[in-house]
Amino acid sequence: MSRPSAARASLLVAFAACCFGSISILTVVATRAGTALTTLLFWRYAVAALLLLPVGLRSLPRVADPRTVPRGAGLARELAVAGAGQAAVAFLSLSALRWIPAATLGFLFYTFPAWVALFAALRGTERVDGRKVVALGLSLAGIVCTVGAPSGATGTQWPGVLLALAGALVYAVYIPYLGGLQGRATPQLASLLVTTGAATAFALGALAEGTFTARLPLASWGAVAGLAVLCTAIAFQAFMKGLGGLGPVRAAIVSTVEPFWTAVLGALVLSQPLTPATLLGGALIAAAVLLLQLPTRGAERGPAVERAG
């Protein structure tokens, strides 16, 4: 299974990040209409899994080594780990919105590229050179300009701060796992495993809460459609393909275009002001992404996720 070029992989990850940047807006639409978060997330992943089922099965002949495709107990394990990881990231980050503003959530959650780079350096799975460190600094500075540094948290905000940071830490661990999963299966099949596992996790959560229902308001079903099709089924496949060409650290840095996209979308859809600081943040993030595309001396080694997988 051939890897995409670095430029194409970066475009795929950036596109996926823009799709992910629409999640918070659609989530607010649905929860304001009265739909519980766990129920909304169940329908998001369940519909996405149904959409991914045919493409996931059709992609099986393209697996480089069919022996790597999970089966039996291995399939159950992959479903459990992939589903639990995705469910944890989604639930922790979106639950934080009960206590903190979206801007603060964006800043705290988008510390995850720094965590990815730190964990990769500690494990020795991917070399973090000076160029990646500079790109990481540019992207974090861009995030500060785009969403603003978080204000001093009051006692009532600390639950949201902790949830957002927990979501970032879980995502930093989850991205390398996705890289390994993408090495054992096609991006389509890996996305199917993730969405099926997450749907199962949120079904159990909604049943435990007593909020499980198919009687959703029309606005919520519209949000489910957007979340399932664009923000999940399409975005997951794009991200998985891009991750295979970039590796966890570079993919995490490119993903920082998401808060800038959210700000632009807010200006277009919600008529929120697009400030000079936001534009500066977007320029810094773009500089980080472009820096990662510069040629390196000698042949660059492939992403370490395959060695670690």
Number of C-alpha atoms within 10 A of each C-alpha: 11 7 14 16 14 20 16 15 25 28 17 26 31 26 22 25 26 23 23 21 24 20 21 16 17 20 22 17 16 23 16 12 14 13 23 19 20 25 24 27 26 26 22 26 31 22 21 27 25 15 17 26 17 13 15 19 13 12 14 16 10 11 17 15 13 12 10 13 18 17 11 7 9 12 13 14 14 18 23 18 18 25 22 20 23 22 23 20 22 18 17 20 24 21 18 24 21 11 15 22 13 18 21 22 24 25 22 24 22 27 22 27 28 21 19 25 24 15 17 21 15 11 11 12 19 21 16 15 9 9 14 19 16 14 23 26 18 22 31 24 19 28 29 22 23 31 21 17 15 16 9 8 13 10 7 10 16 15 17 24 23 15 24 29 21 20 26 25 20 18 25 25 17 21 24 24 19 25 27 23 27 22 24 21 25 24 27 25 24 27 31 28 27 26 30 24 27 29 27 19 23 27 23 16 18 20 13 11 12 11 16 20 14 10 9 17 13 11 17 22 18 15 21 26 18 19 29 26 20 19 23 28 24 20 23 28 22 24 25 26 22 31 31 29 24 27 23 29 30 28 26 28 31 29 27 30 29 25 29 27 22 25 23 22 18 16 14 12 10 11 10 12 12 15 14 11 15 23 17 17 26 26 19 23 31 19 15 28 27 14 15 22 13 11 10 9 6 6 7 8 8 14 21 20 24 17 11 15 14
